[in-house]
Amino acid sequence: MENKRQPANSDYIVIKAIEDGVNVIGLTRGTDTRFHHSEKLDKGEVMIAQFTEHTSAVKVRGKAKILTSYGEIESEKK
């Protein structure tokens, strides 16, 4: 069994869906940025995500509240 350790200072973000159908998409690190994970949240659901050696960015589609160590932002419905 391989022991994969994450950096101790990896940032977390919290995403709370304000409406049904919010998409949260994880993007990879490296020379080519690619989608590597996707989740769909319904109203009131919360997802806690961590930036890791594989995840460099998170894209949020739909109306959601996003909490980070840098502050709070609300995404808007397109």
Secondary structure, DSSP 8 states (H G I E B T S, - for coil): -------TT--EEEEEESSTTEEEEEEE-SSS--EEEEEEE-TT-EEEEE--SSEEEEEEESSEEEEETTEEEEE---
